Amino acid sequence: MPDPIVSVAQMREIEARSWAAGRIQSEVIRAAGLEVARVVVRVTRPGGPVLVLAGHGHNGDDAVEVAAALGDREVRLLRIAEPGALSAACAWLHLHSATPGALVVDGLFGIGLNRPVSGGSAELIAAVNRSRIRVVSVDVPSGLDADTGAVHGTAVEAWITVTLGAVKRGLLVEDAAAYVGRLELARDIGLSGSEDVVGRGDGCWTVAGDFVGFPPRRPVWGHKGTFGHVALVAGSEGYHGAAVLAAMAALRARPGLVTVFTQERSFVPVASQLRAAMVRPWDGEPIEDPTFSAIVIGPGLASPRMDIRCRLEVQRLWRSARCPVVVDASALDWLGGDSTEGAGIRVITPHPGEAGRLLGIDAAAVQRDRFLAVRKLSEAWKQLRVIAVLKGRHTLVSGRDEPVFVNPSGNSGLAQGGSGDVLAGFLGGLLAQPALAADAMQAVRYAVWWHGAAADFLESSGRTWTVDDLVEALGHPHSAGVG
């Protein structure tokens, strides 16, 4: 069952249904505290100093349970309503501002906040932010509106926000990112009734459990033909590396065959770096698309010397290819026209700037309402079934008449040239396999999730990494468990 993204009112509805079903509030609060404590334990070391700030209401109760579960850390619990709590907190923050591994647990305000933060609470939030000590916020960063993502005067700048039960829509607003930090969902805290909200919320939050049993087990009798043949139309003069990265990522998905069509000027550098993929020079000649079970178009097709024939062939494939077609990067600007009967699934993977050009708006407008933008992208071609992948923090995946799926994996380490080429190639390698293409939305969501999970795995290693490492991590068994 998908995890809904909810409003505050819907979260209250879930809670009310839970209490009516016999759930005990104190047990849910204890479970929530334990889930947040697990995150704190993961990011700190035994004996490390942790300041737990507990405010009024259930958010403060959650924070108290966090403190109780951190027995092997040096925990200071401060209930803000107690006399002297503000000065004690400020003293702790000053003492530990340069202590490696120090952490603050923010449980000051929860999702019920609907007024500006003022007085001592505002002073404390300012002191926490000034200290630059890393913060784990409980459910929502204190001071942030859980519905709109707006700041009520001031707000905690969290490193990680562990939201409870369901993701609140305000946490996904682009302007809230600096306060939310990395968003993690603690879903199993004993609440029930979220399934009644699915379809009425803003979208669905992807979790690793969505992919249990996917991809399906490869049959023991399988051969190259069983697993499909992906064509990559990629690489031009000065941009041959994109073709190489896309091909290597496609190979990681393990289709039966991979063929790269690249401009003649980039043929030698592309062919010399690939062993398992076939490489053909291409300058716009017709591609025999019935030969292939998926086609990827776009990585590295950025040379100003691209022949007009190349664009025309891309447009023909977009309109008429019967197999899945993935379009990325420069080729997104070449699309247009109605499809012919029998055209296959289409996947587009724009970043906000590319999405803006497709929709006739600027990137800032895309970012102001990413959910609306990805829905419009998936509906832009009436005669085609299009799955839109709007890249960025919490990449969105949407198809016509389907929910918007929000991807939780990935980090800013992906903000380097070539990571999009890796995603496009991996997508094509998966969709080339008939058993996976049968559920194209699941395959696309899986590719997006694992691409981000591989980046999280690399980031957790503590070393710097490049897109070459990203390709390698796509095949690493441990990377699939991250996110």
Secondary structure, 3 states (H helix, E strand, C coil): CCEEEECHHHHHHHHHHHHHCCCCHHHHHHHHHHHHHHHHHHHCCCCCEEEEEECCHHHHHHHHHHHHCCCCCEEEEEECCCCCHHHHHHHHHHHHCCCCCCEEEEECCCCCCCCCCCHHHHHHHHHHHHHCCEEEEECCCCCECCCCCCECCCCCCCCEEEEECCEEHHHHCHHHHHHHCEEEEECCCCCCCHHHCCCCCCEEECCHHHHCCCCCCCCCCCCHHHHCEEEEECCCCCCHHHHHHHHHHHHHCCCCEEEEEECHHHHHHHHCCCCCCEEEECCCCCCCHHHCCEEEECCCCCCCCCCHHHHHHHHHHHHHCCCCEEECHHHHHHCCCCCCCCCCCEEECCCHHHHHHHHCCCHHHHHHCHHHHHHHHHCCCCCCCEEEEECCCCCEEEECCCCCEECCCCCHHHCCCCHHHHHHHHHHHHHCCHHHHCCHHHHHHHHHHHHHHHHHHHHHCCCCCCHHHHHHHCCCHHHHHCC
